[in-house]
Amino acid sequence: MDEPQQGVPRDQWPACGQGAPRERRGSVMAGELVGFVGLGRMGSAMAGRLLDAGYQLCVYDTQPAATADLVARGARLAASPLEVASTAETVLLSLPTPDIVKAVTVGEGGICRGNAVRTVIDLSTSGPGASQIVSKGLTERDIALIDAPVSGGIAGAKGGTLALMISGPREAYETTAQPILKHFGKLFYTGEKAGLAQTAKLVNNLLAAAALVISSEGMAMGVKAGLDPKILLDIINVSSGRNSATQDKFPRSVLPGTFDFGFATGLSYKDVRLCLDEAEAMGIPMIMGAVVRQILALTQAKYGPDSDFTSIARLSEEWAGVEIRG
Ligand code: NAD
């Protein structure tokens, strides 16, 4: 039987294991309805790509302004995550923190109570610990969790060139998630274990933040010594010191002094904290990582959690008494 108790709300269904498992309907095709919760910088860009591909959307965000453009393009606006989950079989999330992901999915009145939802795809960076809790809560209601944290920033989200790290039940990935996620970029399936993809994402973001910290120190020192920052970057970017900060963040957001790369200091700090917490729980020292975490704490204390994380360079500028501008 497809529905364990036809006409009975999901919150009154028997606990996991008491009802026969429902069959998955198979691939979600363009034209079908997909739910999307969290339409911020990343979510709105990815949702826009799904509209471009012909999907119908049911959207929810706590900030009404976040969904306005999508609604103008035909997306249906829901009043809560629960309404999204009672409308669409597949619900995508792009939310800021693990606590919000847990509340929206398995919290009181969360997505797990929806009558329609069968698969939740979490595009947020929410860490392996939250993934394991959410996966357990959803599985008990016969809903699959696919972790699919992304890398590539707003430009990648808009252009469909993100890297997506994916874990969760293979069947739900192949039949449901893959046809949707292919519109966002390159897919890397890491395995069935809940949270595996989140670990890959945390390691990547630790490295990205570390590159920004050390590049800021080097660039400030070079400029103080009299080097033109544009020439110094040109040298580094064809030499062995090149990295994602020198190749992308400095030219785009530090040299013009705009500090608008599109990734909040508070989110980067969250990612590095999550990574170090996981490492600590595994008994693995992360000495360099601890320094990066402190630099992010300083940046957040000085410029606020909503500042762009390229503001890390402003700390080095201040300590060196220079501006890295070109
Ligand atoms: P954002 O703050 O721009 O967007 C988050 C959205 O979630 C906001 O619109 C907010 O109103 C909404 N929201 C918050 N609580 C909610 C709730 N309870 N219910 C519904 N909506 C809620 O953040 P972002 O930069 O788009 O990042 C989203 C996720 O993607 C984060 O986990 C982040 O770490 C990750 N990420 C961001 C980038 C980037 O470059 N910005 C890159 C890769 C991964």
Residues whose N, C-alpha, C, O or C-beta is under 5 A from the ligand:
A	BS01	NAD	V37 G38 L39 G40 R41 M42 G43 Y60 D61 T62 Q63 A66 S94 L95 P96 I100 L123 S124 T125 V150 S151 G153 I154 G262 F263 L267
